[in-house]
């Protein structure tokens, strides 16, 4: 009987130490969370305010801007008269020009297969 009481007393001593450790860890975690929230509030206070309604973009007086579709043709690469290569400042600006035919190009059946395979596919 004496050994059971000693074992119980020894177990209760270590559980008290564990309980104190849990309480200390809990207090440290709560203090860390409070510090993090206070830091977040200070950082948020120093940020600029959200834009006011009069700072928001406005629709142009001419109405909404719509998407435009144009068929473009590439500029041809100019050839040098003496056969030397051209330097960048001798080239025309990049981009293209509007095509004379503004009809939308359509897929031509038989010109390519699915996913660019070039074949007729499984017909």
C-alpha positions in Angstrom: 0.0 0.0 0.0 2.9 2.3 0.7 4.3 1.9 -2.8 1.0 2.8 -4.4 0.8 6.0 -2.4 4.4 6.9 -3.3 3.7 6.2 -7.0 0.6 8.3 -6.9 2.5 11.2 -5.2 5.3 10.9 -7.8 2.8 11.0 -10.7 1.0 13.9 -9.3 4.2 15.9 -8.9 5.1 15.4 -12.6 1.6 16.2 -13.7 1.7 19.5 -11.7 4.9 20.4 -13.5 3.3 19.5 -16.9 0.2 21.6 -16.0 2.4 24.6 -15.1 4.3 24.1 -18.4 1.0 24.0 -20.4 -0.2 27.2 -18.7 3.1 29.0 -19.3 3.1 27.9 -23.0 -0.6 29.0 -23.3 0.2 32.5 -21.8 3.1 32.9 -24.2 1.0 31.9 -27.2 -1.8 34.3 -26.2 0.7 37.1 -25.6 2.2 36.4 -29.0 -1.2 36.6 -30.7 -2.1 39.8 -29.0 1.2 41.3 -30.1 0.6 40.2 -33.7 -2.8 41.7 -33.8 -1.5 45.0 -32.4 1.3 45.0 -34.9 -1.3 44.4 -37.7 -3.4 47.3 -36.5 -0.4 49.6 -36.5 0.6 48.6 -40.0 -2.9 48.9 -41.2 -3.2 52.4 -39.7 -0.1 53.6 -41.7 -1.5 52.3 -45.0 -3.2 54.7 -47.4 -7.0 54.9 -47.2 -9.1 53.1 -49.8 -10.0 55.2 -52.8 -13.2 57.3 -52.5 -16.0 57.0 -55.1 -14.9 60.2 -56.9 -11.4 58.7 -57.3 -12.7 55.8 -59.3 -12.4 55.6 -63.1 -15.2 57.0 -65.1 -16.8 56.0 -68.4 -15.8 58.2 -71.3 -18.3 60.8 -72.5 -18.5 58.9 -75.8 -19.7 55.8 -74.1 -18.1 52.4 -73.4 -15.1 51.5 -75.3 -15.7 48.4 -77.4 -13.4 45.8 -78.7 -12.3 46.2 -82.3 -11.4 43.4 -84.7 -9.1 44.2 -87.6 -7.2 41.9 -90.0 -3.6 42.9 -90.1 -0.8 42.1 -92.6 2.8 42.0 -91.6 5.4 44.4 -92.9 7.8 42.8 -95.3 11.4 42.7 -94.3 13.2 45.4 -96.3 16.2 44.3 -98.3 19.5 46.2 -98.3 20.6 47.6 -101.7 24.2 46.4 -101.3 23.5 43.0 -99.7 24.7 44.0 -96.2 22.6 43.3 -93.2 20.3 46.1 -91.9 20.7 47.6 -88.5 17.7 48.1 -86.2 17.4 51.8 -86.9 17.2 51.1 -90.6 14.1 48.9 -90.2 10.6 50.2 -90.3 8.6 50.2 -87.1 7.3 46.8 -85.9 3.8 45.8 -86.3 1.7 45.6 -89.4 -0.8 47.5 -91.5 -4.5 47.0 -92.0 -5.3 44.4 -94.7 -7.3 45.4 -97.8 -9.5 42.3 -97.2 -11.1 42.8 -93.7 -13.1 39.5 -93.9 -12.4 37.2 -91.1 -10.2 34.2 -92.1 -12.0 30.9 -91.7 -10.7 27.4 -91.2 -10.3 25.6 -94.4 -11.5 21.9 -94.1 -8.7 19.5 -95.0 -5.9 22.1 -94.5 -5.0 20.8 -91.1 -6.1 18.1 -88.7 -7.0 18.3 -85.0 -4.4 19.8 -82.7 -2.1 20.7 -85.6 -1.4 17.2 -86.8 -1.7 18.2 -90.4 -3.5 14.9 -91.2 -7.2 14.3 -92.0 -7.8 12.8 -88.6 -9.9 9.7 -88.0 -12.6 10.0 -90.7 
